[in-house]
Amino acid sequence: MKQVILTSMLVLTVSLQYRLWIGEGSLAHASGLMDQVQRMQSENRSMSQRNAILKAEIIDLRSGLDAIEEKARSDFGLIKQNETFFLLVDE
């Protein structure tokens, strides 16, 4: 009788230890989830900063012609009527 109780206690302890160290919800699994949460929070912070920059650019483009002109100059090479454009080519 003593051996049966000892054996059942040992089996119970091993099964609980397995779940703690190896199974789903184990310490390793929880650690991996914490790492994933930190990566996602970092990614969210960088995306929030990017969104803030884009929002500021949208507000600037809606508010005045200077921002539109600057965007056209940088993206499309806009030149005003009274300006002279010089293209220097390296040989």
Secondary structure as UniProt FT lines:
FT   HELIX           2..21
FT   TURN            24..25
FT   HELIX           27..63
FT   HELIX           65..76
FT   TURN            81..82
//
